[in-house]
């Protein structure tokens, strides 16, 4: 099936500004693809614009690597913005 996946970063980044077609067997697979694209976009901005890396979190928050990874994942999730829609064929 063909899906339109939209993804981006919320806040000042403008939300779901990127989109593309994805081919997947299920809606869940397409949602995972959209999520992964949003994560890749987030990672491309790591260390800039206030999006901290795990290493920065360890230094700034004086915490362990495990705690930093948990904080990193929470911060990343708060920025991700994505959606999936099944594309229909017009007849």
C-alpha positions in Angstrom: 0.0 0.0 0.0 1.1 3.6 -0.5 1.1 6.1 2.3 1.9 9.7 2.5 4.2 10.3 5.5 4.6 13.8 6.9 7.2 14.6 9.4 9.1 17.4 11.0 9.9 19.1 14.3 7.4 21.1 16.3 7.9 24.5 17.9 9.9 27.0 16.1 10.9 24.4 13.5 7.5 24.6 11.9 6.0 21.2 12.3 5.4 18.7 9.6 7.1 20.5 6.7 8.6 17.4 5.0 6.6 14.7 3.3 7.1 11.8 0.9 5.4 8.6 -0.3 6.1 5.4 1.5 5.3 1.9 0.5 4.4 -0.4 3.4 2.4 -3.5 4.1 0.6 -1.9 7.1 -0.3 1.4 8.6 2.0 0.5 11.5 5.0 0.1 9.2 4.2 3.4 7.6 4.0 5.1 11.0 7.3 3.6 12.0 8.8 5.0 8.8 7.4 8.5 9.5 8.7 8.3 13.1 12.2 7.3 11.9 12.3 10.1 9.4 11.4 12.6 12.1 14.1 11.2 14.4 16.6 11.5 11.6 15.6 15.2 11.1 16.0 15.8 14.9 19.4 14.2 14.9 20.5 16.4 12.0 19.9 19.4 14.3 21.5 17.9 17.5 23.8 20.2 19.3 22.2 23.3 17.6 19.1 25.4 18.4 18.9 24.0 21.9 18.5 20.4 20.8 21.0 18.7 23.2 23.1 15.6 22.5 23.3 12.9 25.2 26.9 14.0 25.9 25.7 17.6 26.5 23.0 16.4 28.8 25.6 14.4 30.8 27.8 17.5 31.2 25.0 20.1 31.8 22.9 17.9 34.1 25.8 16.1 35.8 24.2 12.7 35.3 25.1 9.2 34.3 25.0 8.0 30.7 21.8 6.0 31.3 20.1 9.1 32.8 21.3 11.2 29.9 20.0 8.8 27.3 16.6 8.7 29.0 16.5 12.5 29.1 17.6 12.7 25.5 14.8 10.4 24.4 12.2 12.4 26.3 13.5 15.7 24.8 13.5 14.2 21.3 10.0 12.8 21.7 8.7 16.3 22.7 9.9 17.8 19.4 8.8 15.1 16.9 5.8 15.8 14.7 4.6 13.1 12.2 1.5 11.8 10.6 0.6 9.1 8.1 -2.3 8.9 5.6 -3.1 6.1 3.2 -3.1 7.3 -0.4 -6.1 6.4 -2.3 -6.3 5.9 -6.1 -8.8 8.1 -7.8 -10.9 6.4 -10.4 
